[in-house]
Amino acid sequence: MSSRAYPDRPFVGVGAVIVDEAARVLLVKRRFEPLAGQWSLPGGAVDVGETLQACVIREMREETGLEVEVGPVIEVFDRIMHDADGRVQYHYVLVDYVCRPLGGTLSAASDVADAAWVEARALPGFNLTDKATEVIGQALSLAAGAGWISETGRAGEAGAVDNERSATRLRKGD
């Protein structure tokens, strides 16, 4: 079996942009590498014999405590990270889906140190990767087109507020 760090092959992983009716997106602070300590989208590696959608459902339950409806694929892309010597330290082929919460109780669990519901206008305060920001924008458009965002949520997408009001955070152990 290949280690995720310095792998002998790429790993297939999934990510979820979970969008609620208020047009907020669920972000998680990664507990482990890659991206340890950084805000990102929840997700993880596909297990042998597991479908992509089943992986999304499992990972969201394990990392966030939420049950989700899995929507369409947003994007498929590579995440290749090199170490200081230029060697490939991590290589993932990621499939990101738009999802909406159906139930469960939000909790920072498994690979997650913190979780936050974040309004689109507050995303810059979370220092996301450019790819995560791009995928979130695509997901919000898909969610709105599918009728997953309420009229109130759509109205709240414009304007500016501070992070205290726009992000609801939950730290592990709270």
Z-matrix of the N, CA and C atoms (Angstrom, degrees):
N
C 1 1.453
C 2 1.533 1 108.87
N 3 1.287 2 116.58 1 138.42
C 4 1.451 3 123.04 2 -177.47
C 5 1.528 4 110.92 3 -84.87
N 6 1.326 5 116.68 4 138.61
C 7 1.457 6 121.50 5 173.80
C 8 1.518 7 108.60 6 -72.45
N 9 1.323 8 117.14 7 148.90
C 10 1.463 9 119.25 8 176.76
C 11 1.521 10 111.09 9 -68.81
N 12 1.322 11 116.79 10 -33.38
C 13 1.464 12 119.81 11 174.37
C 14 1.524 13 107.64 12 -86.36
N 15 1.317 14 116.48 13 132.43
C 16 1.459 15 123.69 14 -176.98
C 17 1.534 16 110.85 15 54.00
N 18 1.321 17 116.04 16 56.75
C 19 1.463 18 120.19 17 -175.81
C 20 1.525 19 112.60 18 -73.95
N 21 1.322 20 115.20 19 159.52
C 22 1.458 21 119.75 20 173.71
C 23 1.528 22 110.87 21 -94.46
N 24 1.320 23 116.41 22 0.03
C 25 1.461 24 122.69 23 176.41
C 26 1.535 25 108.62 24 -159.30
N 27 1.323 26 118.10 25 159.39
C 28 1.473 27 120.06 26 176.48
C 29 1.537 28 110.75 27 -69.48
N 30 1.315 29 115.88 28 152.59
C 31 1.457 30 121.89 29 172.96
C 32 1.517 31 108.34 30 -102.76
N 33 1.329 32 115.91 31 142.55
C 34 1.462 33 121.14 32 174.34
C 35 1.519 34 106.98 33 -91.61
N 36 1.333 35 115.41 34 130.03
C 37 1.451 36 120.72 35 179.23
C 38 1.513 37 110.76 36 -135.79
N 39 1.317 38 115.01 37 164.42
C 40 1.457 39 121.49 38 176.77
C 41 1.515 40 109.42 39 -123.17
N 42 1.313 41 115.24 40 155.82
C 43 1.449 42 122.19 41 173.55
C 44 1.513 43 108.33 42 -136.11
N 45 1.314 44 115.64 43 157.47
C 46 1.457 45 120.17 44 -179.89
C 47 1.516 46 110.27 45 -130.38
N 48 1.318 47 115.49 46 131.13
C 49 1.458 48 120.96 47 167.20
C 50 1.515 49 104.54 48 -100.15
N 51 1.341 50 115.28 49 98.85
C 52 1.464 51 121.16 50 -179.21
C 53 1.519 52 107.24 51 -87.06
N 54 1.335 53 115.79 52 119.69
C 55 1.464 54 122.69 53 -176.69
C 56 1.528 55 107.99 54 -115.80
N 57 1.346 56 116.80 55 126.37
C 58 1.464 57 118.91 56 177.58
C 59 1.531 58 110.45 57 -94.04
N 60 1.332 59 116.60 58 178.15
C 61 1.469 60 121.41 59 -176.90
C 62 1.519 61 113.06 60 -62.25
N 63 1.325 62 116.99 61 -23.81
C 64 1.460 63 121.31 62 -179.67
C 65 1.531 64 111.77 63 -87.62
N 66 1.327 65 116.99 64 9.07
C 67 1.472 66 123.59 65 179.74
C 68 1.524 67 111.88 66 67.66
N 69 1.338 68 116.72 67 26.04
C 70 1.459 69 119.99 68 174.00
C 71 1.528 70 108.61 69 -91.97
N 72 1.323 71 115.55 70 152.55
C 73 1.457 72 122.81 71 -179.47
C 74 1.529 73 108.15 72 -114.86
N 75 1.323 74 116.24 73 139.43
C 76 1.457 75 120.10 74 177.61
C 77 1.523 76 109.95 75 -85.50
N 78 1.327 77 115.96 76 121.33
C 79 1.461 78 122.15 77 174.10
C 80 1.520 79 108.80 78 -110.34
N 81 1.324 80 115.82 79 151.99
C 82 1.460 81 121.08 80 175.72
C 83 1.518 82 109.16 81 -127.72
N 84 1.307 83 114.98 82 148.47
C 85 1.469 84 120.61 83 173.38
C 86 1.524 85 106.14 84 -96.06
N 87 1.324 86 115.29 85 119.34
C 88 1.465 87 121.53 86 -175.97
C 89 1.534 88 110.27 87 -66.72
N 90 1.305 89 116.78 88 135.53
C 91 1.452 90 121.96 89 178.34
C 92 1.533 91 111.94 90 -87.94
N 93 1.349 92 116.61 91 -32.68
C 94 1.464 93 121.73 92 -174.93
C 95 1.522 94 110.44 93 -122.63
N 96 1.338 95 115.76 94 164.56
C 97 1.461 96 121.86 95 174.55
C 98 1.525 97 109.10 96 -68.11
N 99 1.307 98 116.97 97 152.80
C 100 1.457 99 126.59 98 -4.49
C 101 1.532 100 111.48 99 -74.80
N 102 1.302 101 116.72 100 158.84
C 103 1.470 102 125.27 101 178.91
C 104 1.524 103 113.41 102 67.13
N 105 1.319 104 118.99 103 28.81
C 106 1.464 105 121.92 104 178.06
C 107 1.525 106 110.05 105 -55.93
N 108 1.323 107 116.53 106 133.53
C 109 1.456 108 122.30 107 178.46
C 110 1.511 109 114.50 108 80.94
N 111 1.314 110 117.96 109 -0.41
C 112 1.459 111 121.06 110 -179.17
C 113 1.529 112 110.49 111 -106.33
N 114 1.313 113 114.74 112 151.07
C 115 1.462 114 121.30 113 175.38
C 116 1.522 115 108.96 114 -77.59
N 117 1.317 116 115.44 115 140.35
C 118 1.456 117 120.80 116 -177.20
C 119 1.522 118 108.98 117 -159.53
N 120 1.312 119 115.11 118 -169.49
C 121 1.455 120 121.83 119 174.61
C 122 1.520 121 109.15 120 -93.84
N 123 1.336 122 117.77 121 146.43
C 124 1.460 123 118.99 122 177.43
C 125 1.527 124 110.64 123 -69.35
N 126 1.323 125 115.68 124 150.23
C 127 1.455 126 120.27 125 178.26
C 128 1.509 127 111.01 126 167.27
N 129 1.327 128 115.51 127 -177.30
C 130 1.447 129 119.52 128 -179.56
C 131 1.507 130 111.93 129 -176.95
N 132 1.325 131 114.93 130 -174.66
C 133 1.457 132 122.39 131 -175.51
C 134 1.528 133 111.30 132 -82.23
N 135 1.322 134 114.25 133 144.46
C 136 1.457 135 121.75 134 177.91
C 137 1.528 136 108.59 135 -77.79
N 138 1.341 137 115.62 136 132.87
C 139 1.458 138 120.98 137 176.14
C 140 1.529 139 109.92 138 -82.25
N 141 1.318 140 116.91 139 154.37
C 142 1.460 141 121.74 140 176.57
C 143 1.533 142 108.85 141 -58.84
N 144 1.325 143 115.89 142 130.25
C 145 1.461 144 121.63 143 179.14
C 146 1.515 145 114.14 144 85.49
N 147 1.321 146 117.98 145 -0.99
C 148 1.468 147 122.81 146 -177.66
C 149 1.520 148 109.61 147 -99.24
N 150 1.325 149 116.88 148 135.69
C 151 1.458 150 119.79 149 175.19
C 152 1.525 151 109.29 150 -75.56
N 153 1.323 152 116.04 151 161.32
C 154 1.464 153 120.38 152 178.79
C 155 1.526 154 111.13 153 -59.45
N 156 1.336 155 117.27 154 -47.07
C 157 1.461 156 119.78 155 -178.56
C 158 1.521 157 112.18 156 -66.07
N 159 1.337 158 117.44 157 -38.37
C 160 1.467 159 120.01 158 176.56
C 161 1.527 160 110.22 159 -63.38
N 162 1.325 161 117.29 160 -35.84
C 163 1.459 162 121.32 161 177.46
C 164 1.525 163 110.91 162 -64.79
N 165 1.334 164 116.94 163 -43.14
C 166 1.470 165 120.07 164 178.19
C 167 1.530 166 109.33 165 -58.39
N 168 1.318 167 117.45 166 -48.32
C 169 1.473 168 121.62 167 -178.60
C 170 1.528 169 110.43 168 -60.40
N 171 1.338 170 116.98 169 -46.64
C 172 1.469 171 121.05 170 -179.36
C 173 1.523 172 111.67 171 -63.52
N 174 1.328 173 115.78 172 -48.56
C 175 1.467 174 119.45 173 -177.45
C 176 1.530 175 111.79 174 -63.03
N 177 1.328 176 117.83 175 -39.36
C 178 1.471 177 119.73 176 179.65
C 179 1.523 178 110.31 177 -66.28
N 180 1.324 179 117.07 178 -40.10
C 181 1.462 180 120.69 179 177.70
C 182 1.527 181 109.69 180 -64.02
N 183 1.352 182 117.43 181 -46.28
C 184 1.464 183 121.34 182 -177.69
C 185 1.526 184 112.79 183 -67.54
N 186 1.337 185 117.59 184 -42.64
C 187 1.464 186 120.68 185 -173.83
C 188 1.521 187 113.67 186 -86.06
N 189 1.340 188 117.41 187 -31.85
C 190 1.460 189 119.72 188 -171.04
C 191 1.525 190 114.39 189 -122.87
N 192 1.326 191 118.16 190 -12.97
C 193 1.456 192 121.22 191 -176.21
C 194 1.523 193 113.55 192 78.56
N 195 1.328 194 117.41 193 3.16
C 196 1.463 195 120.87 194 -176.58
C 197 1.525 196 112.01 195 -97.78
N 198 1.319 197 114.78 196 144.24
C 199 1.462 198 122.83 197 168.79
C 200 1.524 199 105.23 198 -93.82
N 201 1.325 200 116.75 199 132.73
C 202 1.459 201 120.18 200 -175.89
C 203 1.518 202 112.16 201 -127.25
N 204 1.323 203 114.48 202 154.04
C 205 1.458 204 122.10 203 165.92
C 206 1.517 205 105.96 204 -94.12
N 207 1.318 206 115.84 205 128.10
C 208 1.459 207 120.70 206 -178.84
C 209 1.526 208 108.68 207 -91.01
N 210 1.321 209 115.53 208 122.37
C 211 1.449 210 121.88 209 177.95
C 212 1.510 211 111.01 210 -95.54
N 213 1.328 212 116.30 211 -154.84
C 214 1.461 213 119.98 212 -176.64
C 215 1.531 214 113.46 213 -73.65
N 216 1.332 215 113.29 214 161.05
C 217 1.461 216 120.76 215 173.53
C 218 1.523 217 108.28 216 -65.60
N 219 1.320 218 115.88 217 134.39
C 220 1.463 219 121.17 218 174.91
C 221 1.521 220 109.57 219 -87.84
N 222 1.334 221 114.82 220 -50.73
C 223 1.464 222 119.43 221 -176.23
C 224 1.522 223 109.77 222 -163.09
N 225 1.319 224 115.76 223 153.40
C 226 1.460 225 123.68 224 172.09
C 227 1.528 226 106.27 225 -118.15
N 228 1.340 227 116.76 226 129.60
C 229 1.465 228 119.30 227 -177.55
C 230 1.522 229 110.89 228 -154.30
N 231 1.322 230 115.43 229 166.73
C 232 1.461 231 122.65 230 176.86
C 233 1.520 232 109.59 231 -95.49
N 234 1.316 233 116.19 232 142.05
C 235 1.468 234 121.32 233 165.86
C 236 1.511 235 106.06 234 -122.09
N 237 1.325 236 115.74 235 106.17
C 238 1.460 237 122.34 236 -179.50
C 239 1.522 238 107.09 237 -117.68
N 240 1.323 239 115.35 238 121.91
C 241 1.460 240 120.85 239 -178.46
C 242 1.526 241 108.33 240 -119.22
N 243 1.334 242 115.28 241 132.42
C 244 1.460 243 122.12 242 -179.48
C 245 1.523 244 111.01 243 -105.00
N 246 1.316 245 116.53 244 150.84
C 247 1.459 246 120.30 245 175.29
C 248 1.532 247 109.49 246 -85.13
N 249 1.317 248 117.01 247 -175.87
C 250 1.470 249 122.20 248 -176.62
C 251 1.533 250 112.33 249 -63.07
N 252 1.331 251 116.40 250 -24.82
C 253 1.467 252 120.52 251 179.27
C 254 1.522 253 112.89 252 -90.54
N 255 1.336 254 117.06 253 1.83
C 256 1.451 255 120.81 254 179.18
C 257 1.520 256 114.70 255 87.31
N 258 1.320 257 117.64 256 2.38
C 259 1.468 258 121.09 257 177.76
C 260 1.525 259 109.62 258 -77.84
N 261 1.319 260 116.17 259 149.05
C 262 1.466 261 120.52 260 176.93
C 263 1.527 262 108.30 261 -71.32
N 264 1.334 263 115.26 262 113.89
C 265 1.457 264 120.01 263 179.93
C 266 1.527 265 111.24 264 -90.78
N 267 1.350 266 117.20 265 -38.49
C 268 1.457 267 122.75 266 177.20
C 269 1.518 268 108.02 267 -138.95
N 270 1.329 269 116.00 268 141.85
C 271 1.461 270 120.75 269 175.79
C 272 1.524 271 107.78 270 -144.25
N 273 1.329 272 115.09 271 112.60
C 274 1.459 273 122.09 272 178.28
C 275 1.513 274 109.65 273 -122.00
N 276 1.310 275 116.42 274 144.26
C 277 1.456 276 123.24 275 164.39
C 278 1.523 277 103.83 276 -105.19
N 279 1.339 278 116.27 277 114.97
C 280 1.462 279 121.49 278 -172.25
C 281 1.519 280 111.62 279 -109.44
N 282 1.325 281 114.26 280 139.41
C 283 1.452 282 122.24 281 176.44
C 284 1.530 283 106.00 282 -119.62
N 285 1.335 284 116.67 283 111.24
C 286 1.461 285 121.18 284 -178.76
C 287 1.519 286 110.32 285 -98.91
N 288 1.334 287 114.88 286 136.14
C 289 1.459 288 123.56 287 -179.69
C 290 1.522 289 109.96 288 -119.05
N 291 1.327 290 116.70 289 149.72
C 292 1.453 291 120.61 290 167.88
C 293 1.528 292 106.29 291 -87.89
N 294 1.332 293 115.42 292 137.76
C 295 1.470 294 121.39 293 -178.32
C 296 1.516 295 109.39 294 -136.74
N 297 1.328 296 115.06 295 162.03
C 298 1.458 297 118.76 296 170.86
C 299 1.516 298 108.64 297 -131.90
N 300 1.331 299 116.26 298 146.64
C 301 1.465 300 119.83 299 -178.09
C 302 1.529 301 110.56 300 -73.45
N 303 1.328 302 115.69 301 137.71
C 304 1.468 303 121.60 302 177.34
C 305 1.521 304 111.56 303 -110.89
N 306 1.328 305 116.96 304 -25.33
C 307 1.458 306 120.77 305 -177.66
C 308 1.507 307 110.29 306 178.22
N 309 1.329 308 114.49 307 -168.21
C 310 1.452 309 120.51 308 -177.60
C 311 1.518 310 110.37 309 92.23
N 312 1.304 311 115.18 310 178.42
C 313 1.459 312 122.30 311 178.95
C 314 1.518 313 108.02 312 -124.00
N 315 1.328 314 115.92 313 123.95
C 316 1.463 315 120.04 314 -178.66
C 317 1.520 316 110.26 315 -60.18
N 318 1.326 317 114.54 316 128.18
C 319 1.460 318 120.64 317 175.51
C 320 1.521 319 108.35 318 -149.76
N 321 1.314 320 115.80 319 145.39
C 322 1.470 321 121.00 320 175.26
C 323 1.522 322 105.92 321 -85.25
N 324 1.324 323 116.82 322 109.78
C 325 1.458 324 120.49 323 -174.85
C 326 1.520 325 110.34 324 -136.72
N 327 1.322 326 116.37 325 174.82
C 328 1.457 327 123.25 326 174.18
C 329 1.526 328 111.03 327 56.03
N 330 1.316 329 117.65 328 -113.35
C 331 1.467 330 123.18 329 -175.93
C 332 1.523 331 113.08 330 -89.14
N 333 1.327 332 117.52 331 9.72
C 334 1.458 333 122.81 332 -170.65
C 335 1.528 334 110.88 333 -111.55
N 336 1.344 335 116.76 334 129.97
C 337 1.456 336 121.90 335 177.71
C 338 1.528 337 112.11 336 -92.82
N 339 1.328 338 117.33 337 -24.33
C 340 1.461 339 122.40 338 -175.93
C 341 1.523 340 107.66 339 -159.71
N 342 1.322 341 116.46 340 155.31
C 343 1.466 342 121.35 341 177.79
C 344 1.518 343 108.33 342 -141.20
N 345 1.324 344 116.69 343 147.63
C 346 1.468 345 120.50 344 -178.23
C 347 1.526 346 110.36 345 -149.12
N 348 1.338 347 115.51 346 134.82
C 349 1.466 348 121.07 347 167.67
C 350 1.514 349 105.92 348 -83.59
N 351 1.329 350 117.33 349 124.84
C 352 1.460 351 121.34 350 -171.17
C 353 1.526 352 110.62 351 -129.26
N 354 1.327 353 115.43 352 130.64
C 355 1.461 354 120.41 353 173.77
C 356 1.528 355 108.91 354 -73.41
N 357 1.319 356 116.19 355 149.89
C 358 1.468 357 121.26 356 -176.29
C 359 1.524 358 112.20 357 -53.83
N 360 1.305 359 117.48 358 -40.72
C 361 1.469 360 119.81 359 -176.70
C 362 1.531 361 112.62 360 -68.95
N 363 1.334 362 118.16 361 -15.16
C 364 1.466 363 121.46 362 179.82
C 365 1.532 364 112.53 363 -95.81
N 366 1.322 365 118.01 364 -4.51
C 367 1.470 366 121.21 365 -176.60
C 368 1.529 367 113.96 366 -56.24
N 369 1.350 368 120.29 367 -38.89
C 370 1.471 369 118.62 368 -178.99
C 371 1.536 370 114.07 369 -57.31
N 372 1.317 371 118.06 370 -26.70
C 373 1.457 372 121.56 371 179.46
C 374 1.518 373 114.28 372 -71.76
N 375 1.332 374 117.27 373 -7.24
C 376 1.459 375 121.33 374 -177.34
C 377 1.532 376 112.87 375 -104.24
N 378 1.329 377 117.09 376 3.31
C 379 1.477 378 122.44 377 174.62
C 380 1.527 379 113.22 378 48.87
N 381 1.321 380 115.90 379 49.07
C 382 1.459 381 121.39 380 178.39
C 383 1.519 382 110.89 381 -72.25
N 384 1.326 383 115.81 382 160.28
C 385 1.462 384 118.99 383 172.90
C 386 1.527 385 108.16 384 -66.41
N 387 1.316 386 115.72 385 157.54
C 388 1.466 387 119.89 386 177.28
C 389 1.523 388 110.88 387 -58.61
N 390 1.328 389 116.83 388 -39.49
C 391 1.468 390 120.90 389 -179.41
C 392 1.522 391 110.76 390 -64.31
N 393 1.326 392 118.16 391 -42.61
C 394 1.471 393 120.91 392 178.90
C 395 1.528 394 110.52 393 -61.86
N 396 1.325 395 117.11 394 -43.07
C 397 1.459 396 121.09 395 179.13
C 398 1.528 397 110.72 396 -62.54
N 399 1.314 398 116.54 397 -42.45
C 400 1.468 399 121.84 398 178.89
C 401 1.532 400 110.94 399 -62.93
N 402 1.327 401 117.25 400 -45.74
C 403 1.456 402 122.08 401 -178.99
C 404 1.527 403 110.94 402 -65.49
N 405 1.322 404 117.26 403 -38.49
C 406 1.467 405 120.68 404 178.08
C 407 1.517 406 110.45 405 -62.95
N 408 1.321 407 117.77 406 -42.93
C 409 1.468 408 120.81 407 177.41
C 410 1.523 409 111.64 408 -58.75
N 411 1.329 410 116.21 409 -43.89
C 412 1.464 411 120.39 410 178.04
C 413 1.530 412 110.72 411 -63.78
N 414 1.338 413 116.70 412 -40.66
C 415 1.465 414 121.27 413 -178.96
C 416 1.522 415 111.83 414 -64.93
N 417 1.331 416 116.87 415 -41.07
C 418 1.463 417 119.59 416 179.26
C 419 1.520 418 110.77 417 -62.78
N 420 1.320 419 117.53 418 -38.00
C 421 1.467 420 120.81 419 176.53
C 422 1.523 421 111.02 420 -65.25
N 423 1.334 422 116.94 421 -44.11
C 424 1.461 423 120.79 422 178.18
C 425 1.528 424 111.61 423 -63.12
N 426 1.329 425 116.62 424 -43.14
C 427 1.464 426 120.91 425 -179.36
C 428 1.524 427 110.96 426 -64.54
N 429 1.324 428 116.79 427 -41.47
C 430 1.475 429 120.17 428 178.05
C 431 1.525 430 109.90 429 -64.36
N 432 1.334 431 117.39 430 -42.94
C 433 1.460 432 121.53 431 179.79
C 434 1.518 433 112.80 432 -64.42
N 435 1.333 434 117.15 433 -28.83
C 436 1.462 435 121.98 434 179.13
C 437 1.522 436 112.29 435 -85.74
N 438 1.339 437 117.24 436 -3.16
C 439 1.459 438 120.68 437 -179.23
C 440 1.517 439 113.75 438 78.77
N 441 1.328 440 117.60 439 18.62
C 442 1.462 441 121.39 440 -179.02
C 443 1.524 442 112.70 441 -80.46
N 444 1.318 443 117.92 442 -15.46
C 445 1.458 444 121.82 443 -178.19
C 446 1.519 445 108.42 444 -106.19
N 447 1.348 446 116.53 445 129.98
C 448 1.460 447 121.41 446 -179.81
C 449 1.526 448 110.62 447 -70.47
N 450 1.322 449 116.32 448 164.16
C 451 1.468 450 120.73 449 176.41
C 452 1.523 451 110.21 450 -59.20
N 453 1.322 452 117.10 451 -38.44
C 454 1.467 453 120.87 452 177.79
C 455 1.522 454 110.14 453 -62.06
N 456 1.335 455 117.51 454 -42.48
C 457 1.459 456 121.64 455 178.70
C 458 1.508 457 111.85 456 -63.61
N 459 1.342 458 116.49 457 -39.74
C 460 1.466 459 120.07 458 178.81
C 461 1.517 460 110.64 459 -65.16
N 462 1.330 461 117.02 460 -40.05
C 463 1.464 462 120.81 461 179.84
C 464 1.522 463 110.46 462 -66.09
N 465 1.335 464 116.94 463 -31.33
C 466 1.464 465 121.05 464 -178.13
C 467 1.510 466 114.50 465 -78.54
N 468 1.337 467 118.77 466 -3.76
C 469 1.455 468 120.60 467 -178.31
C 470 1.524 469 112.69 468 -74.44
N 471 1.324 470 118.83 469 -18.35
C 472 1.468 471 121.33 470 -178.97
C 473 1.524 472 109.78 471 -100.16
N 474 1.326 473 116.74 472 155.81
C 475 1.464 474 120.55 473 177.23
C 476 1.510 475 111.37 474 95.76
N 477 1.321 476 115.36 475 -178.25
C 478 1.459 477 119.50 476 -177.24
C 479 1.519 478 110.55 477 -134.59
N 480 1.303 479 115.95 478 140.50
C 481 1.460 480 122.74 479 173.59
C 482 1.513 481 107.19 480 -139.47
N 483 1.315 482 116.65 481 166.19
C 484 1.456 483 118.42 482 179.83
C 485 1.531 484 110.42 483 -81.95
N 486 1.335 485 116.15 484 165.36
C 487 1.455 486 121.36 485 -176.81
C 488 1.520 487 113.26 486 -64.16
N 489 1.320 488 119.03 487 -27.03
C 490 1.459 489 120.43 488 179.52
C 491 1.520 490 111.38 489 -60.39
N 492 1.316 491 117.07 490 -41.55
C 493 1.458 492 120.43 491 179.98
C 494 1.514 493 112.65 492 -84.98
N 495 1.310 494 117.46 493 -26.62
C 496 1.456 495 119.65 494 -171.73
C 497 1.526 496 113.43 495 -94.94
N 498 1.311 497 118.42 496 -10.19
C 499 1.460 498 120.26 497 179.56
C 500 1.525 499 109.45 498 -127.33
N 501 1.297 500 116.11 499 127.08
C 502 1.454 501 122.33 500 173.84
C 503 1.504 502 106.59 501 -104.73
N 504 1.320 503 117.20 502 114.98
C 505 1.464 504 120.80 503 -174.32
C 506 1.520 505 111.46 504 -106.97
N 507 1.311 506 113.57 505 151.71
C 508 1.447 507 121.88 506 176.32
C 509 1.509 508 107.43 507 -138.04
N 510 1.325 509 117.94 508 115.52
C 511 1.453 510 121.09 509 178.92
C 512 1.526 511 109.41 510 -93.28
N 513 1.323 512 115.80 511 150.21
C 514 1.455 513 120.97 512 178.22
C 515 1.525 514 108.42 513 -56.36
N 516 1.316 515 115.98 514 131.37
C 517 1.447 516 121.56 515 -179.29
C 518 1.507 517 114.48 516 94.64
N 519 1.347 518 117.84 517 -10.13
C 520 1.470 519 120.33 518 178.44
C 521 1.514 520 109.94 519 -79.44
